[in-house]
Amino acid sequence: MADRSGGRVRPILHWARTEVDDAPESPRAAAHRPTGRHAGRHGNPQPHWVLRAQTAQALTLMPGQLYFGAEATSVCTLLGSCVAITLWHPQRRIGGMCHFLLPSRRRPAQEPEDGRYGNEALKAMVEAIHRHRTDPTDYHAHLYGGADTLSGACGVKFNIGERNIEEGWRLIDHFGFQLQGVDVGEDIPRTVTLHLPSGEVQMRRGKGHAPDTSKPGHQRSPLR
């Protein structure tokens, strides 16, 4: 199976273990490192959708949430039409995952950023990357989800899963992450787990139809 973006055929890749060693801060990361009141890891209050973890804690992300750091031992989420992007630094052994519902929006200037939108979730993760004095190009990335939950609906042209996939491709290309694994599309649920100590990403395909996050009763953050 292969995935398409921008007219190019992209093969599905699989996770491969990488040897770990110590590495100094890259010059590019130093140039982009926040200063002043934004420099401290805990200097600014984090949005409610950015999770914190205690040491060796196993986290589960709900739609619209993200985690980035080194404290958690694993981060897991369940995907339907939503998309998850995982990031991991092979030398520093830090990373995280975001789970977004929609690719983007027209955000009013006074509106706070929201992790339910792909571009805003990745912006928050890149800010965390710079706070850790690293560079986005040093990170291994995986892209999962984007199921077509409306594949059985006649005449339906609005495919949110496909739009989420395209936004995931765009963001990975834009920030220069090293893409290591992809499994997207079709009409199946997926469970994704990132193991922070090793960087291994496990993806399990479920049976039946992917959950439709637009249906009432599905546990998710309400969209405005």
NORNOR-V327252 format. One record per run of one state. SS is the DSSP state (H for helix, E for strand, C for the rest). FROM is the first residue (numbers start at 1). TO is the last residue. If there is no record, write none. Layout:
# NORNOR-V327252
ss	from	to
SS	FROM	TO
SS	FROM	TO
This chain:
# NORNOR-V327252
ss	from	to
C	1	1
E	2	5
C	6	7
E	8	11
C	12	26
H	27	32
C	33	35
H	36	38
C	39	49
E	50	51
C	52	57
E	58	60
C	61	65
E	66	69
C	70	73
E	74	79
C	80	82
E	83	89
C	90	93
E	94	100
C	101	101
E	102	102
C	103	116
E	117	117
H	118	131
C	132	135
H	136	138
E	139	145
C	146	159
H	160	175
C	176	177
E	178	184
C	185	189
E	190	195
C	196	200
E	201	205
C	206	224
